[in-house]
Amino acid sequence: MTSPSGRLNLPRSTTGREPQYILITLLGDYWYGRPEPLPSAALVGLLAEFSISEGNARQAMRRLTNRDLLDQHKVGRTTFYSVPERIREHRPQRIRRALDFGRPLDDWDGLWTVVAFSIPERMRTKRQLLRSRLKSLHMACLHGAIWVSPHDVVARVEHALQELDIEDATVMRSSIEGPDGAKDWGALFRLDELGEAYRGWAREWKPLLATVSKGGLVGRDALVTRTTVLSEWLSFRVTDPNLPSELLPDAWPRVEAREIALAIYDGLGERAARHFCSVLRRYDRNLADLVVYHTSSGVNRNPFGAAPMDLHEHSGDGVGT
């Protein structure tokens, strides 16, 4: 997975990641809970590690500011950016949800969210919009106009119905009995294709585990690889309905894929954070000392041995993006 020069050859799908996404990911992962503004030049330098030009980096900062995902500050002629307080306050929950993705759901209560609706053909555009919204909630079509999910998405479905002004619909939480209760849920939720995607992802990244365990990735490669692996892994949340364990096929490949993702994420944590520090230190040595990195066990660590902070605790400064 490395070129003759020793650089890591990243998958084509990840080398062109959106600069805004990369910047938000970096700040959330290594600038956890920090209210201190960072100089724009430092953020340009960090994005340069991902082969992002200065122009695109500064454009990403402006767009994130326009979206209220960054706060801009001016000191003389120097521009700084910080993470807004409202985002820092909710960061622990977001991190925990991200790192919990893919855990087996073994405590399902057996209830389904069931949606039944009747929309006439003359309103087929609205019907198509509703179906799209239900798919985005990972619901599956059980019969015609009856859609189901093993998760409690009642409030979100009701919100969609209200937004689309659909009144002839029923939303409930219910068990599913009879022939429908014995359905092949993997087929209904189209898990075959998703399973192949997990297997392909695991085949691609598993060879890297030995390199990581032997300390073979350092500096820029550690930072870029760790960010790439996590972002690729979390992209599965878009397509995975996250079914309870009892509804999944045997030997569901997400288990191995998750183990690989977190092993690389944890294994490269200190090395990636040290490189983040080294880039930041070019612009401000004091700020560089505040860098931390997450672990999948729920702990924040300083790459230079400072006391760790539990992700479940709410720090006085809040949290990152």
KACORHU-V38790 format. One line per field, one symbol per residue. psi: psi as a letter, one per 40 degrees, with the letter a starting at -180 (. if undefined). A space follows every 10 residues. Layout:
BEGIN
psi: ???
END
This chain:
BEGIN
psi: eiideeihhi ideedfihdd ddddddddde fhehehihid ddddddddde fhiddddddd ddddddefei hiihhbehhi iihiddddde ddddddddee heihgefhee iihhhhihhi defddddddd ddddddefii hdhbfhiihe igfddddddd dddefhdgih hihiihaadd eeigddddef eddddddddd ddddeddedd dddefehibd dddddddddd dddeeeddeh efiideeiii fheddddddd dddddddedd dddddddddd dddhddddee iiiiieefih iheeeihihh deihideaia .
END
